[in-house]
């Protein structure tokens, strides 16, 4: 039986079956997965009892490893981080705000892979927002305000010592190995509307959070524009809600979607292993 791709019926996302990710993939299968990834932006592969070796090998089929700043890798690995929360943890939920992974880098990652290891019986869905669909449907007046604009990205709000995951957060019972740093204060600019480097399709890149301003605009003007953009680009009609199961691998296109975590699983452990595909 060959590979089968079933669209979610939502704005983006698809489930892929008929392929074994615990074994090396031949070039034709990699090309087939990449084509589906570019079309649907988020792919879920259920029933894949993958080891960390399998996860790394799969990631490298789609590019080199990206750099994951501010989060320490798991023991014995350089390129796998644990997205973990214990049943008794009281620290604020990690990554619950909409974002594009590491958009503050000069070359942000092209994608992220996340393998479900310990999945609670309820809650913990991941939400994705299709930024091509959001741009296609955008009102002309908002789009005109964005055309040609460069956004200023920074990790300071999250990972500087004064940030959400900074010095104060280090005093909590957080399970994840977050390592805040003064390097998070650096900035990087990217076009708000940009072409996807593989498909050429225009989309929105990033949102307020990692975006801290807009070049050529005052702080107040930039903030107003970014909030107007945020309220549009995260609308429900652009979203896909992903429901996890154990031994499920999900890969998403960082160039095409925003994502955010959700809670609702207090009293249960949750563990996923994550790799980043370089841009």
C-alpha positions in Angstrom: 0.0 0.0 0.0 1.3 3.4 -0.9 1.3 6.6 1.0 -2.1 8.2 1.6 -2.7 11.9 2.5 -6.0 12.9 4.0 -6.7 16.6 4.3 -8.1 17.8 7.7 -11.0 19.7 6.1 -9.8 22.7 8.1 -7.7 25.6 6.8 -4.6 23.5 6.7 -3.3 20.2 7.9 -3.4 16.5 6.7 -2.9 13.0 8.1 -0.3 10.8 6.3 -0.5 7.0 6.5 1.1 4.1 4.5 4.7 5.1 5.3 7.1 3.8 8.0 9.2 6.5 9.6 11.1 4.0 11.7 13.0 3.0 8.6 15.1 5.1 6.2 13.1 6.8 3.5 13.9 6.5 -0.2 14.3 9.7 -2.2 10.9 9.3 -4.0 9.1 9.0 -0.6 10.9 12.0 0.8 9.8 14.0 -2.3 6.2 12.8 -1.9 6.2 13.9 1.8 7.7 17.2 0.9 5.1 17.9 -1.7 2.3 17.1 0.8 4.0 19.3 3.4 4.2 22.2 1.0 0.5 21.8 0.1 -1.0 21.2 3.6 1.7 23.0 5.8 1.1 20.6 8.7 1.4 16.8 8.4 0.5 14.3 11.1 1.9 10.7 10.9 0.1 8.5 13.4 1.3 5.1 14.8 5.0 5.8 14.3 6.9 4.3 17.3 10.1 6.2 16.5 13.3 6.3 18.5 15.4 9.4 18.8 17.6 8.1 16.1 14.6 7.7 13.8 13.5 11.3 14.6 16.9 12.7 13.8 17.1 10.7 10.6 13.7 11.8 9.5 14.5 15.5 10.2 17.7 15.3 8.1 15.7 14.0 5.2 14.3 17.5 4.9 17.3 19.6 5.6 20.0 20.2 8.2 19.4 20.7 11.9 18.3 24.2 12.9 19.7 26.0 15.9 17.5 25.8 19.0 18.6 28.7 21.2 17.6 29.1 24.9 16.4 25.5 25.4 18.9 22.8 26.4 18.9 19.5 24.4 18.1 16.2 26.1 21.0 14.2 27.5 23.1 12.5 24.8 21.7 14.5 21.9 22.6 17.8 20.3 19.5 18.4 18.3 16.5 17.1 20.3 14.7 19.1 22.9 12.0 17.9 25.3 8.7 19.7 25.3 7.7 18.5 28.7 5.2 19.3 31.5 4.7 17.2 34.6 1.4 16.3 36.1 2.0 18.5 39.1 3.6 21.5 37.3 2.3 24.9 38.2 4.5 27.1 35.9 2.6 28.9 33.1 2.0 26.9 30.0 4.9 26.9 27.6 4.3 28.4 24.1 0.7 29.3 24.6 0.9 32.5 22.5 0.8 32.4 18.7 4.2 32.5 17.2 6.5 31.3 14.3 9.4 29.3 15.6 12.6 31.3 16.1 11.6 34.1 13.7 14.1 36.3 15.4 17.0 34.4 13.7 18.6 35.8 10.5 17.6 32.5 8.8 14.6 31.1 10.7 14.0 27.3 10.5 12.0 26.0 7.6 10.1 23.5 9.8 9.7 21.8 13.1 9.1 18.1 13.9 7.4 17.0 17.1 7.0 13.4 18.3 4.3 12.5 20.8 5.7 10.3 23.5 3.5 10.7 26.6 0.1 12.2 25.6 -2.5 13.0 28.2 -6.1 11.6 27.7 -7.5 15.1 27.4 -6.3 18.6 26.3 -3.0 19.6 24.9 -4.1 20.2 21.3 -1.9 22.4 19.1 -3.4 25.1 17.1 -2.1 26.2 13.7 -3.0 29.3 11.6 -2.5 29.3 7.9 -0.8 32.5 6.9 -1.2 32.1 3.2 -5.0 31.8 3.7 -4.9 34.8 6.0 -3.2 36.9 3.5 -5.4 35.8 0.6 -8.5 36.8 2.5 -7.1 40.0 4.0 -9.1 43.2 3.6 -7.4 45.5 1.0 -6.9 48.4 3.5 -5.0 46.2 6.0 -2.9 44.7 3.3 -2.0 48.1 2.0 -0.7 49.1 5.4 1.5 46.0 5.5 2.9 46.0 1.9 6.7 46.6 1.9 7.0 46.8 5.6 9.8 45.2 7.6 9.1 43.8 11.0 11.6 43.9 13.8 11.9 40.5 15.5 13.5 39.7 18.9 13.4 36.9 21.5 13.7 39.5 24.4 10.1 39.1 25.5 10.5 35.4 26.0 14.1 34.5 26.7 15.9 37.6 28.0 16.6 37.5 31.8 13.6 39.8 32.2 11.4 37.9 29.8 8.5 35.4 30.3 10.9 32.5 30.6 13.7 34.6 32.3 15.1 34.8 35.8 11.7 34.7 37.6 10.6 31.7 35.6 13.7 29.8 36.6 12.4 29.9 40.2 9.3 27.9 39.2 8.8 24.2 38.9 9.0 24.2 35.1 10.0 20.8 33.6 11.6 22.2 30.5 15.3 23.1 30.4 14.9 26.7 29.3 18.1 28.8 29.4 17.5 32.6 29.3 20.3 34.8 28.0 21.1 38.4 27.3 21.6 37.4 23.7 17.8 37.4 23.4 18.0 41.2 23.2 19.3 41.1 19.6 17.0 42.1 16.8 16.5 40.9 13.2 14.2 42.2 10.4 12.0 40.3 8.0 9.4 41.3 5.5 5.9 41.0 7.0 4.6 39.8 3.6 7.0 37.5 1.9 7.3 34.7 -0.7 7.6 31.1 0.4 11.1 30.1 -0.7 9.9 26.8 -2.3 6.4 27.5 -3.6 6.6 31.3 -4.2 3.3 31.7 -2.6 2.9 35.0 -0.6 2.1 34.8 3.1 2.4 36.6 6.4 5.6 35.9 8.4 5.4 36.1 12.2 3.2 38.0 14.6 3.4 40.3 17.6 5.3 38.6 20.4 8.5 37.9 18.6 7.8 41.0 16.4 8.5 44.0 18.6 8.1 46.8 16.1 7.9 47.9 12.5 10.7 49.7 10.8 9.9 53.3 9.9 7.0 53.5 12.4 6.8 54.9 15.9 6.3 52.4 18.8 2.6 53.4 19.0 2.0 53.2 15.3 3.8 49.9 15.0 2.0 48.4 17.9 -1.4 49.4 16.5 -0.6 47.9 13.1 0.7 44.6 14.7 -2.4 44.2 16.9 -4.6 44.8 13.8 -2.6 42.2 12.0 -2.7 39.8 14.9 -6.5 40.0 15.2 -6.8 39.1 11.5 -4.2 36.5 11.1 -5.3 34.3 14.0 -9.0 34.2 13.1 -10.7 30.9 13.6 -11.4 30.4 9.9 -7.6 30.2 9.3 -7.0 27.7 12.0 -6.4 23.9 12.2 -6.7 22.2 15.6 -4.5 19.2 15.9 -5.3 16.4 18.4 -2.4 14.4 19.6 -1.9 10.6 20.1 1.1 8.7 21.3 3.6 7.7 18.7 2.4 10.5 16.4 4.9 12.6 14.5 3.9 16.1 13.4 5.9 18.3 11.0 4.9 21.8 10.2 6.1 24.5 7.7 7.4 27.4 9.8 7.2 29.6 6.7 3.5 29.0 6.3 1.8 28.8 9.7 1.7 30.2 13.2 1.1 27.8 16.0 0.4 27.8 19.7 0.0 25.3 22.6 -3.2 24.7 24.6 -3.6 23.3 28.1 -6.5 21.4 29.6 -4.5 18.4 30.9 -3.6 19.4 34.5 -2.8 16.3 36.5 -1.3 14.5 33.6 2.3 14.2 32.3 3.0 15.3 28.8 6.2 14.7 26.8 7.2 15.3 23.2 10.6 15.3 21.5 11.3 18.1 19.1 13.8 18.7 16.3 14.1 21.8 14.0 14.7 21.7 10.3 17.1 24.4 9.2 16.0 27.2 6.9 
